[in-house]
């Protein structure tokens, strides 16, 4: 990308992206796609939330690991995910 093309691109973006090639710097056509939505950390937004973990599980049949919050069966004394003891 040439400096002139980049400057025209910035101007076009500032003016509402009417036409990037209005200055005639290149004969190629450009197509633009919206970038995926990202959070403040720069990573993609999470599709799920941890706020309702264990929802719908009967607490009499499961215990929640203090280390990773996985819902383990009561018959097991070591977490199936992180091997943390009950």
C-alpha positions as CSV (number, residue, x, y, z in Angstrom):
1,X,0.0,0.0,0.0
2,X,1.5,3.3,-1.0
3,X,1.5,6.3,1.3
4,X,-0.7,8.3,-1.1
5,X,-3.3,5.4,-1.2
6,X,-3.2,5.2,2.6
7,X,-3.7,9.0,3.0
8,X,-6.7,8.8,0.6
9,X,-8.1,5.9,2.5
10,X,-7.9,7.8,5.8
11,X,-9.5,10.8,4.2
12,X,-12.3,8.6,2.8
13,X,-12.9,7.0,6.2
14,X,-13.1,10.5,7.8
15,X,-15.6,11.6,5.2
16,X,-17.8,8.5,5.6
17,X,-16.1,6.1,3.1
18,X,-17.8,7.5,0.1
19,X,-15.1,6.4,-2.3
20,X,-11.6,5.4,-1.4
21,X,-10.4,5.6,-5.1
22,X,-11.7,9.1,-5.7
23,X,-8.2,10.4,-6.1
24,X,-7.4,7.8,-8.8
25,X,-4.3,6.4,-7.1
26,X,-5.0,2.8,-8.3
27,X,-7.1,1.0,-10.8
28,X,-7.9,-1.9,-8.5
29,X,-11.2,-2.0,-6.7
30,X,-11.4,-2.5,-2.9
31,X,-13.9,-4.3,-0.9
32,X,-14.4,-3.7,2.8
33,X,-15.8,-6.0,5.4
34,X,-16.7,-5.2,9.0
35,X,-14.2,-6.7,11.5
36,X,-15.5,-9.1,14.1
37,X,-16.7,-7.5,17.3
38,X,-14.0,-7.3,20.0
39,X,-14.0,-6.4,23.6
40,X,-11.6,-4.0,25.3
41,X,-8.9,-6.6,25.7
42,X,-8.7,-7.0,21.9
43,X,-9.9,-10.6,22.1
44,X,-13.2,-11.8,20.6
45,X,-16.2,-11.4,22.8
46,X,-17.1,-14.5,24.7
47,X,-20.2,-16.3,23.5
48,X,-21.2,-17.5,27.0
49,X,-21.2,-16.2,30.5
50,X,-20.1,-17.9,33.7
51,X,-22.6,-16.0,35.8
52,X,-25.1,-18.9,36.0
53,X,-22.8,-21.9,36.4
54,X,-24.5,-25.0,37.7
55,X,-27.9,-23.7,36.8
56,X,-30.3,-26.6,36.4
57,X,-28.2,-29.1,38.2
58,X,-29.6,-30.8,41.3
59,X,-27.1,-30.0,44.2
60,X,-27.8,-33.3,45.9
61,X,-26.2,-35.2,43.0
62,X,-23.2,-32.9,42.4
63,X,-20.5,-30.9,44.2
64,X,-18.7,-27.9,42.7
65,X,-15.0,-27.9,42.6
66,X,-13.6,-24.9,44.5
67,X,-10.7,-24.6,42.0
68,X,-12.4,-24.8,38.6
69,X,-16.2,-24.7,39.5
70,X,-16.9,-27.9,37.6
71,X,-20.0,-29.8,38.7
72,X,-18.7,-33.3,39.7
73,X,-20.8,-36.3,40.7
74,X,-21.1,-36.9,44.5
75,X,-19.7,-40.4,44.0
76,X,-16.3,-38.9,43.0
77,X,-14.0,-37.2,45.5
78,X,-11.5,-35.7,42.9
79,X,-12.5,-33.2,40.3
80,X,-12.8,-34.8,36.9
81,X,-11.4,-31.6,35.2
82,X,-8.5,-30.3,37.4
83,X,-7.9,-33.2,39.8
84,X,-8.5,-31.0,42.9
85,X,-9.7,-32.9,45.9
86,X,-13.2,-32.3,47.3
